[in-house]
Amino acid sequence: MLNSTDVFVIGGGPAGLAAAIAARQQGFRVIVADGARMPIDKPCGEGLMPDGLAALERLGVSVGPENSYPFGGIRFLAAGLAVDAAFPHGASGMGVRRTVLHRLIAERASSLGIDFLWQTPVTGISEDGVHLGSRKVSARWIIGADGGNSRVRRWTGLHAFRERDRRYAFRQHYCVAPWTDRMELHWGTLGEIYVTPVSKDEVCVALISRDPKLRLTEGLQRFPELKARLEGAGVSSAEKGALTATCKLKRVSRGNVALIGDASGTVDAITGEGLCLAFSQAMVLADCLRTGDLARYEHEHRRLALRPFLMARLMLLLDRRPRLQRRTLQAFQKRPDVFKRLLELHVGVLSPLHLALDGLTLGWGLLTA
């Protein structure tokens, strides 16, 4: 085992691997440690937006057609209404199983010469290194990528945060051919259901609600159209659940330690932007490590999170509000250009400054719908 490195990444999920790859691209020696085994799974909607795919490409990770399924836009459905829009400039998103994505990113990291310590829990950190039980690995920089319950965050005293909109997500895969080239978001009275195509004969279905006891089987009863589409389809994975919430930290670095991904704060899964955000953070963090300026990382981290946080707040306004859902979709049907621009904002083509103008237009549309 190596006894020293430039960068030690604690956590080998997609965020940690992205941070390791970006640091290696800057010329650093990198070690990644995780107590889990490969591949690491996590319940999520499994849809990568065009900006997330672009961020992956900057890391040198390619998600080929043999590992994924394309979708060309987003469709909202509620109360018998539907509205959709294509991604701007003919771009596509990709549905990809989380375990497949993790394998692809890990293969890229391995090809760059990054060292892995799988099934190796980190037991503590100090100013000059990382502790693995009785062993210590000296490190110039330490990156905490160990998820929403980050121990690194606690060890460094960065655990002061504000959390809101805590919700519960459950995901399962169904053996059925995708019926649309859109990722679908079905709005309901108790929560939302995402449907993402992940292969030519499989879709990922994810339920998000505020009820920790509400499971997919029961939740689907409230979405009869979707339930009918899945009727008789076999399941190809066990149901898995996770918490989702919007969580903002006051700081994401201290000394030579920086946080990334869910360890550095989270945005509600309704946006589908968690992975894209982590990949973008990785590129910025690596450049800040190169210049030795983590103060800039603090600033850039807040800037990167602004758009996803705004989109989460906007979309959560519709949560469990069927009358508002119906009127919003009616307004979108009358003004499809507004829905199109909101999607462009979502994937980073437009800046958050456009939200004010579109908000006024949408508000007028709601009054007249």
C-alpha positions as CSV (number, residue, x, y, z in Angstrom):
1,M,0.0,0.0,0.0
2,L,1.2,3.5,-0.8
3,N,2.1,5.6,2.3
4,S,1.6,9.0,0.7
5,T,-0.2,10.8,-2.1
6,D,-1.1,14.2,-3.4
7,V,-4.9,13.8,-3.2
8,F,-6.8,11.3,-1.1
9,V,-10.4,10.9,-1.9
10,I,-12.7,9.4,0.7
11,G,-15.7,7.9,-1.0
12,G,-15.7,5.9,-4.3
13,G,-19.1,6.8,-5.6
14,P,-19.6,8.8,-8.8
15,A,-18.7,12.1,-7.1
16,G,-15.5,10.7,-5.5
17,L,-14.4,9.1,-8.8
18,A,-15.1,12.3,-10.7
19,A,-13.0,14.3,-8.2
20,A,-10.2,11.7,-8.5
21,I,-10.3,11.8,-12.3
22,A,-10.3,15.6,-12.4
23,A,-7.4,15.8,-10.0
24,R,-5.4,13.2,-12.0
25,Q,-6.0,15.3,-15.1
26,Q,-4.3,18.1,-13.3
27,G,-1.2,15.8,-12.7
28,F,-1.9,14.9,-9.1
29,R,-1.2,11.4,-7.7
30,V,-4.6,10.2,-6.3
31,I,-5.9,7.4,-4.0
32,V,-9.6,6.6,-3.6
33,A,-10.8,4.7,-0.6
34,D,-14.3,3.3,0.1
35,G,-15.6,0.7,2.6
36,A,-18.0,-0.7,-0.1
37,R,-17.3,-3.1,-3.0
38,M,-17.6,-2.4,-6.7
39,P,-20.0,-1.5,-8.2
40,I,-21.8,1.0,-5.9
41,D,-25.5,1.3,-6.4
42,K,-27.8,4.1,-5.1
43,P,-31.5,4.7,-5.7
44,C,-31.9,7.5,-8.3
45,G,-33.9,8.3,-11.4
46,E,-30.9,7.2,-13.6
47,G,-31.4,10.0,-16.1
48,L,-28.4,12.1,-17.2
49,M,-29.4,15.5,-18.7
50,P,-27.4,16.9,-21.6
51,D,-25.3,19.1,-19.3
52,G,-24.5,16.1,-17.2
53,L,-23.3,14.2,-20.2
54,A,-21.2,17.1,-21.3
55,A,-19.6,17.3,-17.8
56,L,-18.8,13.5,-18.0
57,E,-17.2,14.0,-21.4
58,R,-14.9,16.6,-20.0
59,L,-13.8,13.9,-17.5
60,G,-13.1,11.6,-20.4
61,V,-16.0,9.3,-19.7
62,S,-18.2,8.2,-22.6
63,V,-21.6,6.6,-22.1
64,G,-22.1,4.6,-25.3
65,P,-25.4,3.4,-26.8
66,E,-24.7,-0.2,-25.6
67,N,-24.8,1.0,-22.0
68,S,-27.7,3.5,-22.2
69,Y,-30.9,4.7,-23.8
70,P,-31.4,8.2,-25.2
71,F,-34.3,10.5,-24.5
72,G,-34.9,13.8,-26.3
73,G,-36.7,15.9,-23.7
74,I,-39.0,16.1,-20.7
75,R,-42.7,15.5,-20.4
76,F,-44.9,16.6,-17.4
77,L,-48.2,14.8,-16.8
78,A,-50.9,15.6,-14.3
79,A,-54.7,15.3,-14.1
80,G,-55.1,14.0,-17.7
81,L,-52.9,16.9,-19.1
82,A,-49.5,16.6,-20.6
83,V,-46.9,19.0,-21.8
84,D,-43.4,18.3,-23.2
85,A,-40.4,20.0,-24.7
86,A,-37.3,18.8,-26.5
87,F,-33.8,19.6,-25.2
88,P,-32.3,22.6,-26.9
89,H,-30.1,22.3,-30.0
90,G,-31.1,18.7,-30.6
91,A,-29.3,17.5,-27.5
92,S,-30.2,14.2,-25.9
93,G,-30.2,12.9,-22.3
94,M,-29.3,9.4,-21.4
95,G,-30.9,6.8,-19.2
96,V,-28.2,4.6,-17.7
97,R,-28.3,2.1,-14.8
98,R,-26.5,3.5,-11.8
99,T,-24.2,0.4,-11.5
100,V,-23.3,0.7,-15.2
101,L,-22.4,4.4,-14.8
102,H,-20.3,3.6,-11.7
103,R,-18.4,0.9,-13.6
104,L,-17.7,3.3,-16.6
105,I,-16.4,6.1,-14.4
106,A,-14.3,3.6,-12.4
107,E,-12.8,2.2,-15.6
108,R,-11.8,5.7,-16.7
109,A,-10.2,6.4,-13.3
110,S,-8.3,3.1,-13.4
111,S,-7.0,3.9,-16.9
112,L,-5.5,7.1,-15.5
113,G,-3.5,5.2,-12.9
114,I,-5.6,6.2,-9.9
115,D,-5.1,3.8,-6.9
116,F,-8.2,2.2,-5.3
117,L,-8.7,0.9,-1.8
118,W,-12.1,-0.8,-2.0
119,Q,-13.5,-2.4,1.1
120,T,-11.2,-0.1,3.1
121,P,-13.1,2.1,5.6
122,V,-11.4,5.4,6.5
123,T,-11.4,5.7,10.3
124,G,-10.2,9.3,10.6
125,I,-8.2,12.2,9.2
126,S,-5.6,14.6,10.5
127,E,-3.9,17.7,9.2
128,D,-1.4,15.7,7.1
129,G,-3.2,12.5,6.2
130,V,-5.9,9.8,6.3
131,H,-6.2,7.0,8.8
132,L,-7.1,3.5,7.8
133,G,-7.3,1.7,11.1
134,S,-3.7,1.5,12.3
135,R,-2.3,2.7,9.0
136,K,-1.8,6.3,7.9
137,V,-1.5,7.7,4.4
138,S,0.0,11.1,4.2
139,A,-1.9,13.5,1.8
140,R,-1.5,17.1,0.7
141,W,-5.2,17.4,0.0
142,I,-8.2,15.4,1.3
143,I,-11.5,15.3,-0.5
144,G,-14.7,14.1,1.3
145,A,-17.0,12.5,-1.1
146,D,-18.7,10.1,1.4
147,G,-22.3,11.1,0.8
148,G,-25.1,12.9,2.7
149,N,-24.1,11.4,6.0
150,S,-20.5,12.4,5.5
151,R,-18.1,11.5,8.3
152,V,-15.5,13.8,6.7
153,R,-17.9,16.7,7.1
154,R,-18.3,15.9,10.8
155,W,-14.5,15.4,11.4
156,T,-13.7,18.8,9.9
157,G,-16.5,20.7,11.7
158,L,-18.3,21.5,8.5
159,H,-21.5,19.9,9.5
160,A,-23.5,23.1,10.1
161,F,-26.2,23.1,7.5
162,R,-29.8,24.0,6.7
163,E,-32.1,21.3,5.5
164,R,-35.6,21.5,4.0
165,D,-38.0,19.5,2.0
166,R,-37.0,16.1,3.3
167,R,-38.6,13.4,1.2
168,Y,-38.4,9.7,0.4
169,A,-37.5,8.0,-2.9
170,F,-38.1,4.5,-4.0
171,R,-36.8,3.0,-7.3
172,Q,-37.4,-0.2,-9.3
173,H,-36.9,-1.4,-12.8
174,Y,-39.6,-2.8,-15.1
175,C,-39.1,-5.1,-18.1
176,V,-41.0,-3.1,-20.7
177,A,-40.0,-1.3,-23.9
178,P,-39.9,2.5,-23.5
179,W,-43.1,4.1,-25.0
180,T,-41.7,7.6,-25.5
181,D,-38.5,9.4,-26.3
182,R,-39.1,11.6,-23.2
183,M,-38.3,11.3,-19.6
184,E,-41.7,11.5,-17.9
185,L,-42.5,13.2,-14.7
186,H,-46.0,12.2,-13.4
187,W,-47.4,14.7,-10.8
188,G,-49.9,13.4,-8.2
189,T,-51.6,14.2,-4.9
190,L,-49.0,12.5,-2.7
191,G,-45.8,12.9,-4.7
192,E,-44.3,12.4,-8.2
193,I,-43.1,9.4,-10.3
194,Y,-40.2,9.6,-12.7
195,V,-40.0,7.2,-15.6
196,T,-36.6,7.0,-17.4
197,P,-35.8,4.6,-20.3
198,V,-32.6,2.8,-19.5
199,S,-32.5,0.3,-22.3
200,K,-34.6,-0.9,-25.3
201,D,-36.6,-3.2,-23.0
202,E,-36.3,-1.6,-19.5
203,V,-37.5,1.5,-17.7
204,C,-36.5,2.9,-14.3
205,V,-39.5,4.0,-12.2
206,A,-38.9,6.2,-9.2
207,L,-41.4,7.5,-6.7
208,I,-40.7,10.6,-4.5
209,S,-43.1,11.5,-1.7
210,R,-43.1,12.9,1.9
211,D,-44.5,9.6,3.2
212,P,-41.7,7.2,4.3
213,K,-44.2,4.3,4.1
214,L,-45.4,4.9,0.6
215,R,-44.0,2.3,-1.8
216,L,-44.1,2.0,-5.5
217,T,-46.8,-0.7,-5.7
218,E,-49.2,1.5,-3.6
219,G,-48.1,4.7,-5.3
220,L,-48.8,3.4,-8.8
221,Q,-52.4,2.9,-7.8
222,R,-52.7,6.7,-7.9
223,F,-51.4,6.9,-11.4
224,P,-53.8,4.7,-13.4
225,E,-52.4,5.6,-16.9
226,L,-48.8,4.7,-15.8
227,K,-50.0,1.6,-13.9
228,A,-51.7,0.4,-17.1
229,R,-48.5,0.7,-19.1
230,L,-46.6,-1.3,-16.5
231,E,-49.4,-4.0,-16.1
232,G,-47.9,-7.4,-16.5
233,A,-44.3,-6.2,-16.9
234,G,-41.8,-8.1,-14.9
235,V,-39.4,-6.4,-12.5
236,S,-35.7,-6.6,-13.0
237,S,-34.4,-5.2,-9.7
238,A,-35.3,-5.1,-6.1
239,E,-37.0,-1.9,-4.8
240,K,-34.5,0.4,-3.2
241,G,-35.1,3.5,-1.2
242,A,-33.3,6.6,-0.1
243,L,-33.8,10.0,1.5
244,T,-33.7,13.1,-0.6
245,A,-33.6,16.7,0.6
246,T,-32.3,20.2,-0.1
247,C,-29.3,20.7,2.2
248,K,-27.1,23.8,2.2
249,L,-23.8,24.0,4.1
250,K,-22.2,27.2,5.4
251,R,-18.8,26.0,4.2
252,V,-17.5,23.2,2.0
253,S,-13.8,23.4,2.9
254,R,-11.4,23.8,5.8
255,G,-7.7,23.7,5.8
256,N,-6.6,21.1,3.2
257,V,-10.0,19.3,3.2
258,A,-12.8,19.9,0.6
259,L,-16.2,18.4,0.3
260,I,-17.9,17.4,-3.0
261,G,-21.1,15.8,-4.1
262,D,-23.8,15.0,-1.5
263,A,-21.2,15.5,1.3
264,S,-21.1,19.2,0.3
265,G,-24.8,19.6,0.2
266,T,-27.7,18.2,-1.7
267,V,-30.5,19.3,-4.0
268,D,-33.9,17.5,-4.1
269,A,-33.9,14.6,-6.5
270,I,-36.8,16.2,-8.4
271,T,-34.3,18.2,-10.5
272,G,-32.3,15.2,-11.6
273,E,-29.2,17.4,-11.3
274,G,-27.3,15.8,-8.5
275,L,-24.7,13.9,-10.6
276,C,-24.2,16.8,-13.0
277,L,-23.6,19.1,-10.1
278,A,-21.0,16.7,-8.7
279,F,-19.2,16.3,-12.0
280,S,-19.0,20.1,-12.4
281,Q,-17.8,20.6,-8.9
282,A,-15.0,18.0,-9.6
283,M,-13.6,20.0,-12.5
284,V,-13.6,23.3,-10.5
285,L,-12.2,21.7,-7.4
286,A,-9.3,20.1,-9.3
287,D,-8.4,23.5,-10.7
288,C,-8.5,25.1,-7.3
289,L,-6.2,22.3,-5.9
290,R,-3.8,23.1,-8.8
291,T,-3.7,26.8,-7.7
292,G,-3.9,26.0,-4.0
293,D,-7.0,28.2,-3.6
294,L,-9.9,26.6,-1.8
295,A,-11.4,30.0,-1.2
296,R,-12.2,30.1,-4.9
297,Y,-13.8,26.6,-4.6
298,E,-16.2,28.0,-1.9
299,H,-17.3,30.7,-4.3
300,E,-17.6,28.5,-7.4
301,H,-19.4,25.8,-5.4
302,R,-22.1,28.3,-4.5
303,R,-22.3,29.5,-8.1
304,L,-22.7,26.0,-9.4
305,A,-25.5,25.2,-7.0
306,L,-27.6,28.3,-7.7
307,R,-29.4,27.0,-10.8
308,P,-30.3,23.5,-9.4
309,F,-31.5,25.1,-6.1
310,L,-33.7,27.5,-8.0
311,M,-35.1,24.7,-10.2
312,A,-35.8,22.6,-7.1
313,R,-37.7,25.4,-5.4
314,L,-39.7,26.1,-8.5
315,M,-40.6,22.5,-9.1
316,L,-41.4,21.7,-5.5
317,L,-44.1,24.4,-5.6
318,L,-46.2,21.9,-7.4
319,D,-45.6,19.1,-4.9
320,R,-48.9,17.7,-3.5
321,R,-50.9,20.6,-5.0
322,P,-53.2,19.1,-7.7
323,R,-55.0,22.3,-8.5
324,L,-51.8,24.2,-9.0
325,Q,-50.4,21.3,-11.1
326,R,-53.4,21.4,-13.3
327,R,-53.4,25.1,-13.8
328,T,-49.6,25.1,-14.4
329,L,-49.9,22.5,-17.1
330,Q,-52.8,24.4,-18.7
331,A,-50.6,27.5,-18.7
332,F,-47.8,25.6,-20.3
333,Q,-50.1,24.2,-23.0
334,K,-51.1,27.8,-23.8
335,R,-47.5,29.1,-23.7
336,P,-45.3,26.1,-24.7
337,D,-42.5,28.6,-25.2
338,V,-42.3,29.2,-21.5
339,F,-42.0,25.4,-20.7
340,K,-39.3,25.2,-23.4
341,R,-37.3,28.1,-21.8
342,L,-37.7,26.5,-18.4
343,L,-36.1,23.3,-19.8
344,E,-33.3,25.4,-21.3
345,L,-32.8,26.9,-17.9
346,H,-32.8,23.5,-16.3
347,V,-30.0,22.2,-18.5
348,G,-27.9,25.4,-18.3
349,V,-28.5,26.9,-21.7
350,L,-30.2,30.0,-20.1
351,S,-29.1,31.8,-17.0
352,P,-31.2,32.1,-13.8
353,L,-31.8,35.7,-14.8
354,H,-34.4,34.5,-17.3
355,L,-36.4,32.9,-14.4
356,A,-37.8,36.3,-13.4
357,L,-39.2,37.1,-16.8
358,D,-40.6,33.6,-17.3
359,G,-42.0,33.7,-13.8
360,L,-44.0,36.7,-14.6
361,T,-45.2,35.2,-17.8
362,L,-46.2,31.9,-16.1
363,G,-47.9,33.8,-13.3
364,W,-50.1,35.6,-15.8
365,G,-50.7,32.3,-17.5
366,L,-51.9,30.8,-14.3
367,L,-54.3,33.6,-13.7
368,T,-55.8,33.2,-17.2
369,A,-55.6,29.4,-17.5
